[in-house]
Amino acid sequence: MRRGCIATAGRERKVLRVAAAATHRAAMPGPATRDQLLARFDALGIAHRTYRHAPVFTVAEAAALRGELPGGHCKSLFMKDKKGALWLVVALEERRVDLKWLAGVLEAGRLSFGSPELLYEVLGVTPGSVTPFALINDAAQRVGVILDQGMLAHDPLNYHPLENTRTTAISSADLLRFVADCGHRPRIVDLEALALPHRA
């Protein structure tokens, strides 16, 4: 009888732990929304302008839809190396990114694209909406940030504001300020120079 009571109490404690964990998960905030991102910009005094367009999933689609939108147009690559380290590479859209050479510069393992599931878990966005602005969701600072040196010479810079139905323009100085405010220390890499050995 006593063993039965102990076993029942153990099961009840387990049920309570599971329920408490579920309540905690339900209470956890989800990824930031576009409005929350723009409010963060306002709080930081970052000037921004957002344009609406049809959903885009590739560089070619973005180029076809943006019209005469000024500034540098960029792409963001969510990468994982064989050691498990995560990287967000942000570059001009036309920039060729040689992953083998970049891995050497970073002293990282072989680089490959992170899965959509991992992307959402870490940065809170889906494929087609990858952006440096998603660092707002990386509170644990799991991602190493790589910025294209040549990209930072453009003003403004254009990125998706967490969703691929809009493009938001900010200055390169404000991009760096935002990344720092998210707790990240980016590495600025001359991605154009990395491709030079392949042009010979």
N, CA, C and O of each residue as an XYZ file, in Angstrom:
800
protein
N       0.838     -1.206      0.000
C       0.000      0.000      0.000
C       0.873      1.256      0.000
O       0.621      2.225     -0.716
N       1.899      1.194      0.826
C       2.778      2.344      0.921
C       3.515      2.583     -0.392
O       3.669      3.719     -0.840
N       3.980      1.455     -1.016
C       4.657      1.592     -2.312
C       3.734      2.211     -3.338
O       4.154      3.030     -4.155
N       2.457      1.810     -3.289
C       1.490      2.360     -4.229
C       1.325      3.849     -4.049
O       1.208      4.591     -5.025
N       1.314      4.293     -2.795
C       1.193      5.730     -2.530
C       2.406      6.489     -3.045
O       2.284      7.576     -3.608
N       3.602      5.884     -2.840
C       4.829      6.525     -3.296
C       4.839      6.630     -4.818
O       5.197      7.666     -5.379
N       4.434      5.526     -5.486
C       4.407      5.523     -6.950
C       3.421      6.561     -7.473
O       3.702      7.271     -8.438
N       2.231      6.641     -6.805
C       1.222      7.616     -7.228
C       1.749      9.039     -7.053
O       1.586      9.890     -7.928
N       2.389      9.278     -5.899
C       2.953     10.612     -5.659
C       4.009     10.954     -6.706
O       4.084     12.096     -7.158
N       4.837      9.958     -7.101
C       5.864     10.181     -8.124
C       5.249     10.551     -9.458
O       5.728     11.446    -10.153
N       4.164      9.839     -9.811
C       3.486     10.145    -11.076
C       2.885     11.539    -11.045
O       2.928     12.271    -12.033
N       2.315     11.902     -9.880
C       1.710     13.225     -9.758
C       2.769     14.324     -9.898
O       2.537     15.351    -10.536
N       3.946     14.084     -9.285
C       5.014     15.074     -9.409
C       5.460     15.214    -10.855
O       5.732     16.319    -11.326
N       5.536     14.068    -11.570
C       5.938     14.106    -12.975
C       4.921     14.868    -13.810
O       5.291     15.665    -14.672
N       3.624     14.620    -13.553
C       2.570     15.332    -14.277
C       2.665     16.828    -14.014
O       2.510     17.640    -14.926
N       2.924     17.189    -12.746
C       3.048     18.607    -12.406
C       4.246     19.239    -13.096
O       4.166     20.380    -13.550
N       5.374     18.502    -13.183
C       6.557     19.038    -13.857
C       6.283     19.252    -15.336
O       6.661     20.281    -15.896
N       5.629     18.291    -15.973
C       5.294     18.412    -17.397
C       4.357     19.593    -17.622
O       4.535     20.365    -18.564
N       3.346     19.732    -16.739
C       2.402     20.846    -16.868
C       3.102     22.186    -16.677
O       2.822     23.153    -17.385
N       4.018     22.230    -15.708
C       4.753     23.475    -15.463
C       5.617     23.837    -16.659
O       5.710     25.008    -17.028
N       6.259     22.824    -17.275
C       7.095     23.081    -18.452
C       6.254     23.586    -19.610
O       6.659     24.496    -20.335
N       5.073     22.988    -19.781
C       4.189     23.419    -20.864
C       3.722     24.853    -20.645
O       3.642     25.641    -21.588
N       3.413     25.185    -19.386
C       2.990     26.553    -19.074
C       4.112     27.536    -19.353
O       3.874     28.628    -19.871
N       5.348     27.148    -19.008
C       6.500     28.015    -19.249
C       6.701     28.258    -20.738
O       6.963     29.383    -21.165
N       6.572     27.172    -21.537
C       6.737     27.324    -22.985
C       5.653     28.225    -23.551
O       5.919     29.055    -24.421
N       4.424     28.062    -23.056
C       3.318     28.880    -23.557
C       3.512     30.348    -23.208
O       3.099     31.234    -23.955
N       4.155     30.600    -22.049
C       4.351     31.972    -21.611
C       5.528     32.645    -22.302
O       5.635     33.871    -22.296
N       6.412     31.850    -22.898
C       7.590     32.424    -23.547
C       7.171     33.256    -24.747
O       6.318     32.825    -25.523
N       7.748     34.429    -24.917
C       7.391     35.246    -26.076
C       7.885     34.610    -27.361
O       8.941     33.977    -27.390
N       7.114     34.784    -28.422
C       7.551     34.265    -29.708
C       8.541     35.217    -30.345
O       8.953     36.198    -29.725
N       8.928     34.931    -31.586
C       9.857     35.826    -32.288
C       9.271     37.226    -32.431
O       8.054     37.406    -32.461
N      10.147     38.200    -32.518
C       9.708     39.583    -32.695
C       8.939     39.735    -33.997
O       9.227     39.059    -34.985
N       7.977     40.612    -33.986
C       7.216     40.927    -35.190
C       7.859     42.117    -35.900
O       8.752     42.773    -35.364
N       7.388     42.377    -37.106
C       7.873     43.543    -37.847
C       7.625     44.827    -37.058
O       8.504     45.685    -36.977
N       6.440     44.961    -36.480
C       6.135     46.173    -35.727
C       7.054     46.326    -34.520
O       7.468     47.437    -34.190
N       7.372     45.219    -33.867
C       8.288     45.280    -32.719
C       9.693     45.669    -33.158
O      10.389     46.406    -32.460
N      10.103     45.168    -34.319
C      11.410     45.535    -34.858
C      11.467     47.035    -35.142
O      12.423     47.707    -34.755
N      10.456     47.551    -35.809
C      10.454     48.973    -36.149
C      10.367     49.847    -34.896
O      10.924     50.944    -34.852
N       9.667     49.348    -33.888
C       9.619     50.076    -32.621
C      11.004     50.097    -31.965
O      11.380     51.082    -31.330
N      11.754     49.011    -32.122
C      13.122     48.964    -31.591
C      13.985     50.002    -32.305
O      14.777     50.697    -31.669
N      13.831     50.107    -33.619
C      14.551     51.134    -34.369
C      14.218     52.531    -33.819
O      15.109     53.347    -33.586
N      12.930     52.783    -33.620
C      12.514     54.097    -33.119
C      13.133     54.379    -31.751
O      13.584     55.492    -31.479
N      13.149     53.362    -30.902
C      13.708     53.538    -29.559
C      15.205     53.844    -29.609
O      15.732     54.552    -28.750
N      15.880     53.304    -30.621
C      17.314     53.529    -30.778
C      17.622     54.800    -31.570
O      18.786     55.173    -31.721
N      16.591     55.458    -32.069
C      16.804     56.647    -32.891
C      17.327     56.319    -34.272
O      18.024     57.127    -34.886
N      16.990     55.126    -34.770
C      17.435     54.691    -36.094
C      16.387     55.090    -37.136
O      15.235     54.663    -37.067
N      16.799     55.907    -38.093
C      15.898     56.296    -39.181
C      15.699     55.106    -40.106
O      16.652     54.392    -40.417
N      14.475     54.890    -40.543
C      14.181     53.739    -41.405
C      13.002     54.065    -42.310
O      12.158     54.903    -41.996
N      12.974     53.376    -43.438
C      11.858     53.517    -44.364
C      11.531     52.133    -44.910
O      12.422     51.403    -45.342
N      10.251     51.777    -44.889
C       9.842     50.439    -45.284
C       8.942     50.489    -46.512
O       8.034     51.315    -46.603
N       9.209     49.595    -47.446
C       8.456     49.492    -48.702
C       7.744     48.140    -48.744
O       8.304     47.119    -48.347
N       6.517     48.150    -49.225
C       5.745     46.913    -49.328
C       5.838     46.365    -50.748
O       5.896     47.130    -51.710
N       5.851     45.031    -50.879
C       5.884     44.386    -52.193
C       5.355     42.968    -52.062
O       5.099     42.495    -50.955
N       5.193     42.297    -53.181
C       4.780     40.895    -53.152
C       5.872     40.051    -52.491
O       7.031     40.466    -52.466
N       5.530     38.878    -51.956
C       6.543     38.023    -51.335
C       7.655     37.667    -52.324
O       7.391     37.372    -53.489
N       8.905     37.699    -51.842
C      10.039     37.319    -52.683
C      10.862     36.278    -51.926
O      10.996     36.330    -50.703
N      11.408     35.331    -52.691
C      12.169     34.243    -52.076
C      13.593     34.139    -52.614
O      14.426     33.432    -52.048
N      13.867     34.841    -53.701
C      15.203     34.781    -54.295
C      15.686     36.188    -54.618
O      14.901     37.136    -54.653
N      16.991     36.308    -54.853
C      17.568     37.590    -55.249
C      16.942     38.071    -56.553
O      16.647     39.256    -56.703
N      16.738     37.149    -57.499
C      16.166     37.521    -58.794
C      14.756     38.067    -58.643
O      14.399     39.049    -59.294
N      13.949     37.438    -57.789
C      12.587     37.930    -57.562
C      12.607     39.312    -56.925
O      11.808     40.178    -57.281
N      13.516     39.515    -55.987
C      13.609     40.819    -55.331
C      13.998     41.902    -56.325
O      13.442     43.000    -56.305
N      14.953     41.591    -57.195
C      15.401     42.570    -58.188
C      14.271     42.949    -59.144
O      14.163     44.104    -59.557
N      13.428     41.971    -59.494
C      12.342     42.223    -60.433
C      11.237     43.082    -59.820
O      10.553     43.816    -60.532
N      11.063     42.991    -58.506
C       9.937     43.665    -57.866
C      10.271     45.014    -57.245
O       9.369     45.823    -57.029
N      11.537     45.279    -56.954
C      11.845     46.467    -56.155
C      11.834     47.768    -56.963
O      11.798     48.848    -56.373
N      11.864     47.690    -58.292
C      11.824     48.899    -59.098
C      13.087     49.720    -58.919
O      14.196     49.208    -59.071
N      12.919     50.993    -58.597
C      14.050     51.920    -58.475
C      14.438     52.173    -57.017
O      14.967     53.234    -56.688
N      14.179     51.214    -56.162
C      14.516     51.373    -54.746
C      16.004     51.632    -54.600
O      16.809     50.804    -55.027
N      16.402     52.768    -54.002
C      17.820     53.133    -53.954
C      18.594     52.360    -52.888
O      18.016     51.738    -51.997
N      19.927     52.421    -53.012
C      20.798     51.856    -51.982
C      21.343     50.488    -52.332
O      21.132     49.975    -53.431
N      22.050     49.909    -51.376
C      22.635     48.590    -51.551
C      21.616     47.512    -51.241
O      20.961     47.543    -50.199
N      21.484     46.556    -52.151
C      20.539     45.450    -51.963
C      21.334     44.217    -51.559
O      22.369     43.904    -52.148
N      20.834     43.530    -50.548
C      21.670     42.557    -49.847
C      20.999     41.192    -49.727
O      19.789     41.046    -49.899
N      21.829     40.205    -49.429
C      21.352     38.867    -49.134
C      21.945     38.437    -47.801
O      23.013     38.904    -47.405
N      21.243     37.541    -47.112
C      21.694     37.041    -45.825
C      21.662     35.518    -45.867
O      20.650     34.916    -46.225
N      22.779     34.906    -45.497
C      22.925     33.455    -45.549
C      23.085     32.906    -44.136
O      23.986     33.308    -43.400
N      22.205     31.988    -43.770
C      22.284     31.350    -42.453
C      23.069     30.054    -42.604
O      22.622     29.127    -43.281
N      24.238     29.990    -41.974
C      25.167     28.888    -42.181
C      25.447     28.145    -40.878
O      25.287     28.670    -39.776
N      25.870     26.903    -41.059
C      26.290     26.068    -39.929
C      27.568     25.366    -40.341
O      27.670     24.877    -41.466
N      28.554     25.309    -39.440
C      29.758     24.566    -39.799
C      29.717     23.175    -39.172
O      28.842     22.880    -38.358
N      30.663     22.327    -39.553
C      30.613     20.929    -39.117
C      30.881     20.774    -37.623
O      30.645     19.711    -37.048
N      31.381     21.854    -36.996
C      31.589     21.838    -35.549
C      30.334     22.255    -34.789
O      30.297     22.200    -33.560
N      29.302     22.674    -35.532
C      28.054     23.090    -34.905
C      27.912     24.577    -34.703
O      26.865     25.034    -34.244
N      28.948     25.363    -35.036
C      28.853     26.816    -34.899
C      27.914     27.376    -35.961
O      27.840     26.852    -37.073
N      27.201     28.434    -35.616
C      26.230     29.054    -36.520
C      26.739     30.421    -36.961
O      27.390     31.136    -36.199
N      26.427     30.768    -38.208
C      26.911     32.016    -38.790
C      25.802     32.675    -39.601
O      25.008     31.999    -40.255
N      25.759     33.996    -39.548
C      24.888     34.767    -40.433
C      25.797     35.637    -41.288
O      26.467     36.536    -40.781
N      25.814     35.363    -42.589
C      26.669     36.083    -43.529
C      25.789     37.068    -44.291
O      24.838     36.664    -44.961
N      26.101     38.353    -44.192
C      25.284     39.388    -44.831
C      26.158     40.111    -45.856
O      27.203     40.663    -45.512
N      25.721     40.105    -47.117
C      26.547     40.626    -48.204
C      25.684     41.301    -49.253
O      24.463     41.145    -49.267
N      26.331     42.052    -50.129
C      25.627     42.575    -51.293
C      25.064     41.412    -52.094
O      25.669     40.342    -52.167
N      23.893     41.634    -52.696
C      23.215     40.520    -53.351
C      24.016     39.924    -54.504
O      23.878     38.738    -54.805
N      24.853     40.736    -55.153
C      25.620     40.225    -56.295
C      26.941     39.602    -55.868
O      27.666     39.055    -56.699
N      27.257     39.679    -54.591
C      28.543     39.186    -54.119
C      28.603     37.661    -54.157
O      27.716     36.976    -53.648
N      29.650     37.156    -54.762
C      29.880     35.711    -54.726
C      30.517     35.389    -53.373
O      31.522     35.992    -52.996
N      29.934     34.445    -52.654
C      30.464     34.056    -51.352
C      31.025     32.640    -51.471
O      30.273     31.668    -51.554
N      32.347     32.537    -51.480
C      33.012     31.244    -51.576
C      33.067     30.650    -50.168
O      33.843     31.101    -49.325
N      32.248     29.650    -49.926
C      32.112     29.121    -48.576
C      33.386     28.424    -48.096
O      33.692     28.441    -46.903
N      34.119     27.818    -49.010
C      35.356     27.152    -48.604
C      36.382     28.173    -48.129
O      37.012     27.987    -47.088
N      36.548     29.241    -48.883
C      37.495     30.281    -48.504
C      37.031     30.995    -47.241
O      37.848     31.318    -46.379
N      35.742     31.243    -47.122
C      35.223     31.918    -45.941
C      35.450     31.066    -44.696
O      35.821     31.589    -43.645
N      35.234     29.778    -44.808
C      35.484     28.884    -43.673
C      36.935     28.972    -43.224
O      37.226     28.928    -42.028
N      37.849     29.097    -44.190
C      39.257     29.230    -43.849
C      39.543     30.517    -43.099
O      40.289     30.518    -42.120
N      38.951     31.613    -43.554
C      39.134     32.907    -42.900
C      38.590     32.871    -41.467
O      39.182     33.440    -40.550
N      37.456     32.194    -41.295
C      36.814     32.132    -39.985
C      37.433     31.062    -39.091
O      37.125     30.974    -37.902
N      38.319     30.244    -39.686
C      38.877     29.093    -38.971
C      37.742     28.207    -38.466
O      37.757     27.715    -37.338
N      36.765     28.025    -39.339
C      35.583     27.229    -39.022
C      35.655     25.901    -39.767
O      36.493     25.707    -40.648
N      34.768     25.002    -39.396
C      34.633     23.770    -40.159
C      33.930     24.043    -41.470
O      33.582     25.187    -41.763
N      33.719     23.013    -42.258
C      33.051     23.166    -43.551
C      31.676     23.797    -43.347
O      30.907     23.374    -42.484
N      31.382     24.814    -44.153
C      30.124     25.545    -44.029
C      29.045     24.954    -44.926
O      29.307     24.562    -46.063
N      27.846     24.899    -44.402
C      26.685     24.499    -45.195
C      25.491     25.299    -44.688
O      25.559     25.923    -43.629
N      24.408     25.280    -45.441
C      23.234     26.050    -45.042
C      22.525     25.374    -43.874
O      22.370     24.154    -43.843
N      22.097     26.196    -42.913
C      21.326     25.669    -41.793
C      19.915     25.313    -42.235
O      19.388     25.898    -43.182
N      19.309     24.360    -41.555
C      17.963     23.910    -41.918
C      16.923     24.982    -41.589
O      17.166     25.841    -40.741
N      15.764     24.935    -42.256
C      14.686     25.885    -41.929
C      14.267     25.804    -40.463
O      13.933     26.815    -39.847
N      14.289     24.580    -39.908
C      13.895     24.410    -38.511
C      14.879     25.112    -37.576
O      14.477     25.789    -36.630
N      16.173     24.941    -37.852
C      17.195     25.583    -37.028
C      17.148     27.101    -37.208
O      17.313     27.852    -36.246
N      16.924     27.539    -38.429
C      16.803     28.970    -38.715
C      15.702     29.597    -37.871
O      15.905     30.646    -37.260
N      14.540     28.959    -37.837
C      13.423     29.511    -37.072
C      13.698     29.441    -35.575
O      13.361     30.361    -34.829
N      14.310     28.349    -35.142
C      14.614     28.196    -33.722
C      15.547     29.301    -33.224
O      15.364     29.833    -32.130
N      16.543     29.636    -34.036
C      17.580     30.561    -33.589
C      17.245     32.017    -33.916
O      17.429     32.903    -33.081
N      16.753     32.259    -35.133
C      16.538     33.639    -35.584
C      15.067     34.020    -35.737
O      14.753     35.190    -35.955
N      14.168     33.053    -35.626
C      12.750     33.369    -35.643
C      12.201     33.807    -36.977
O      11.172     34.481    -37.031
N      12.875     33.432    -38.074
C      12.382     33.758    -39.412
C      12.379     32.489    -40.267
O      12.944     31.465    -39.884
N      11.741     32.577    -41.411
C      11.650     31.448    -42.320
C      12.474     31.722    -43.573
O      12.814     32.876    -43.837
N      12.805     30.688    -44.355
C      13.566     30.911    -45.588
C      12.881     31.950    -46.468
O      11.658     31.966    -46.609
N      13.703     32.818    -47.055
C      13.170     33.918    -47.853
C      13.093     35.211    -47.065
O      12.995     36.293    -47.645
N      13.138     35.101    -45.733
C      13.048     36.288    -44.880
C      14.297     36.474    -44.016
O      14.272     37.235    -43.048
N      15.385     35.786    -44.360
C      16.608     35.883    -43.563
C      17.178     37.293    -43.699
O      17.233     37.847    -44.797
N      17.596     37.861    -42.583
C      17.965     39.272    -42.528
C      18.808     39.520    -41.286
O      18.655     38.810    -40.292
N      19.690     40.505    -41.319
C      20.417     40.824    -40.087
C      19.505     41.342    -38.989
O      19.861     41.296    -37.812
N      18.324     41.837    -39.369
C      17.377     42.313    -38.363
C      16.870     41.168    -37.482
O      16.370     41.409    -36.384
N      16.998     39.920    -37.960
C      16.563     38.762    -37.171
C      17.445     38.536    -35.946
O      17.114     37.717    -35.088
N      18.560     39.252    -35.857
C      19.390     39.149    -34.655
C      18.638     39.629    -33.419
O      19.050     39.337    -32.296
N      17.552     40.354    -33.608
C      16.709     40.766    -32.496
C      16.188     39.548    -31.746
O      15.870     39.639    -30.560
N      16.097     38.401    -32.433
C      15.586     37.171    -31.830
C      16.678     36.272    -31.258
O      16.375     35.257    -30.629
N      17.935     36.629    -31.466
C      19.038     35.780    -31.003
C      19.554     36.268    -29.652
O      20.709     36.674    -29.519
N      18.683     36.220    -28.666
C      19.052     36.705    -27.334
C      20.202     35.893    -26.741
O      20.992     36.419    -25.958
N      20.298     34.625    -27.109
C      21.362     33.763    -26.592
C      22.680     33.975    -27.330
O      23.703     33.402    -26.957
N      22.656     34.796    -28.371
C      23.851     35.104    -29.162
C      24.546     33.833    -29.653
O      25.749     33.642    -29.472
N      23.751     32.987    -30.271
C      24.271     31.726    -30.810
C      24.934     31.911    -32.170
O      25.698     31.056    -32.616
N      24.638     33.030    -32.826
C      25.070     33.223    -34.207
C      26.261     34.177    -34.274
O      26.256     35.243    -33.659
N      27.283     33.775    -35.035
C      28.371     34.680    -35.358
C      27.981     35.497    -36.573
O      27.434     34.953    -37.533
N      28.249     36.793    -36.551
C      27.778     37.688    -37.615
C      28.949     38.122    -38.492
O      29.945     38.656    -38.004
N      28.808     37.882    -39.796
C      29.816     38.258    -40.786
C      29.195     39.291    -41.721
O      28.181     39.022    -42.364
N      29.801     40.464    -41.796
C      29.305     41.522    -42.676
C      30.295     41.774    -43.802
O      31.503     41.859    -43.579
N      29.770     41.891    -45.004
C      30.549     42.187    -46.202
C      31.078     43.622    -46.111
O      30.297     44.567    -45.999
N      32.384     43.782    -46.157
C      32.988     45.105    -46.049
C      32.488     46.050    -47.133
O      32.162     47.203    -46.850
N      32.426     45.569    -48.371
C      31.968     46.410    -49.479
C      30.525     46.841    -49.325
O      30.147     47.920    -49.781
N      29.711     46.011    -48.687
C      28.302     46.353    -48.470
C      28.167     47.618    -47.632
O      27.281     48.437    -47.876
N      29.039     47.777    -46.649
C      28.917     48.888    -45.711
C      29.232     50.241    -46.340
O      29.005     51.282    -45.724
N      29.755     50.227    -47.564
C      30.020     51.486    -48.269
C      28.753     52.059    -48.899
O      28.755     53.206    -49.347
N      27.676     51.281    -48.942
C      26.422     51.726    -49.554
C      25.517     52.394    -48.518
O      25.548     52.071    -47.331
N      24.718     53.330    -49.007
C      23.792     54.021    -48.121
C      22.571     54.453    -48.929
O      22.716     55.210    -49.889
N      21.370     53.993    -48.567
C      21.115     53.093    -47.446
C      21.360     51.639    -47.817
O      21.746     51.323    -48.942
N      21.126     50.755    -46.841
C      21.161     49.316    -47.055
C      19.749     48.777    -46.894
O      18.993     49.238    -46.039
N      19.396     47.793    -47.724
C      18.024     47.278    -47.759
C      17.960     45.826    -47.318
O      18.686     44.972    -47.828
N      17.075     45.560    -46.358
C      16.882     44.201    -45.843
C      15.402     43.968    -45.555
O      14.633     44.917    -45.401
N      15.012     42.694    -45.484
C      13.649     42.372    -45.076
C      13.481     42.643    -43.576
O      14.362     42.310    -42.783
N      12.356     43.245    -43.190
C      12.088     43.474    -41.765
C      11.390     42.269    -41.121
O      10.288     42.388    -40.586
N      12.058     41.101    -41.184
C      11.596     39.827    -40.612
C      10.545     39.125    -41.465
O      10.110     38.026    -41.121
N      10.137     39.731    -42.556
C       9.170     39.101    -43.456
C       9.479     39.545    -44.875
O       9.928     40.669    -45.099
N       9.236     38.654    -45.836
C       9.668     38.929    -47.206
C       8.626     39.638    -48.060
O       8.691     39.597    -49.288
N       7.677     40.280    -47.414
C       6.694     41.093    -48.144
C       7.012     42.582    -48.025
O       6.248     43.431    -48.483
N       8.150     42.884    -47.403
C       8.558     44.272    -47.242
C      10.078     44.366    -47.269
O      10.784     43.385    -47.035
N      10.562     45.562    -47.557
C      11.990     45.854    -47.509
C      12.169     47.132    -46.703
O      11.464     48.118    -46.915
N      13.115     47.102    -45.781
C      13.377     48.261    -44.929
C      14.790     48.775    -45.187
O      15.750     48.005    -45.224
N      14.895     50.081    -45.364
C      16.179     50.732    -45.633
C      16.665     51.455    -44.384
O      15.914     52.195    -43.749
N      17.939     51.229    -44.040
C      18.591     51.965    -42.955
C      20.022     52.274    -43.400
O      20.494     51.726    -44.396
N      20.699     53.134    -42.679
C      22.088     53.447    -43.012
C      23.013     52.336    -42.528
O      22.653     51.556    -41.646
N      24.204     52.272    -43.112
C      25.171     51.259    -42.680
C      25.602     51.498    -41.237
O      25.814     50.543    -40.490
N      25.733     52.760    -40.839
C      26.102     53.065    -39.453
C      25.030     52.581    -38.489
O      25.337     52.075    -37.409
N      23.766     52.741    -38.886
C      22.680     52.280    -38.022
C      22.581     50.763    -38.006
O      22.177     50.186    -36.997
N      22.942     50.106    -39.105
C      22.996     48.643    -39.084
C      23.981     48.179    -38.016
O      23.667     47.298    -37.216
N      25.173     48.774    -38.005
C      26.180     48.392    -37.023
C      25.692     48.681    -35.602
O      25.958     47.913    -34.678
N      24.982     49.787    -35.440
C      24.464     50.131    -34.118
C      23.409     49.128    -33.665
O      23.377     48.731    -32.500
N      22.554     48.725    -34.587
C      21.513     47.747    -34.261
C      22.137     46.404    -33.897
O      21.755     45.793    -32.899
N      23.090     45.944    -34.694
C      23.737     44.654    -34.426
C      24.387     44.672    -33.042
O      24.285     43.703    -32.290
N      25.052     45.776    -32.712
C      25.681     45.895    -31.393
C      24.635     45.899    -30.287
O      24.849     45.312    -29.226
N      23.509     46.555    -30.529
C      22.454     46.610    -29.515
C      21.846     45.231    -29.263
O      21.306     44.969    -28.188
N      21.938     44.358    -30.258
C      21.459     42.975    -30.096
C      22.491     42.105    -29.379
O      22.268     40.912    -29.173
N      23.628     42.709    -28.998
C      24.639     41.981    -28.248
C      25.655     41.244    -29.086
O      26.380     40.393    -28.571
N      25.723     41.555    -30.379
C      26.644     40.865    -31.283
C      27.807     41.775    -31.678
O      27.649     42.989    -31.809
N      28.965     41.167    -31.861
C      30.153     41.882    -32.339
C      30.489     41.304    -33.715
O      31.132     40.258    -33.807
N      30.061     41.975    -34.777
C      30.241     41.407    -36.115
C      31.692     41.409    -36.558
O      32.495     42.237    -36.128
N      32.009     40.458    -37.433
C      33.289     40.473    -38.126
C      33.056     41.047    -39.510
O      32.193     40.577    -40.252
N      33.825     42.061    -39.850
C      33.687     42.684    -41.171
C      34.761     42.087    -42.067
O      35.955     42.224    -41.802
N      34.325     41.429    -43.123
C      35.216     40.653    -43.988
C      35.129     41.179    -45.415
O      34.043     41.469    -45.916
N      36.280     41.298    -46.061
C      36.322     41.713    -47.470
C      35.992     40.503    -48.339
O      36.888     39.797    -48.801
N      34.705     40.272    -48.556
C      34.271     39.102    -49.320
C      34.659     39.208    -50.784
O      34.841     38.190    -51.451
N      34.787     40.418    -51.290
C      35.226     40.587    -52.676
C      36.660     40.086    -52.834
O      36.976     39.416    -53.818
N      37.523     40.405    -51.880
C      38.919     39.969    -51.955
C      39.029     38.452    -51.857
O      39.930     37.856    -52.446
N      38.102     37.815    -51.104
C      38.157     36.366    -50.965
C      37.984     35.670    -52.312
O      38.477     34.560    -52.514
N      37.282     36.331    -53.229
C      37.021     35.713    -54.532
C      38.159     35.947    -55.526
O      38.190     35.318    -56.584
N      39.085     36.835    -55.204
C      40.147     37.200    -56.148
C      40.983     36.016    -56.636
O      41.284     35.963    -57.829
N      41.379     35.057    -55.779
C      42.184     33.945    -56.275
C      41.505     33.149    -57.375
O      42.173     32.507    -58.185
N      40.185     33.187    -57.408
C      39.425     32.412    -58.393
C      39.308     33.162    -59.729
O      38.844     32.600    -60.721
N      39.730     34.433    -59.746
C      39.623     35.205    -60.985
C      40.897     35.129    -61.812
O      40.926     35.545    -62.970
N      41.925     34.602    -61.216
C      43.219     34.550    -61.934
C      43.181     33.491    -63.022
O      44.170     33.299    -63.731
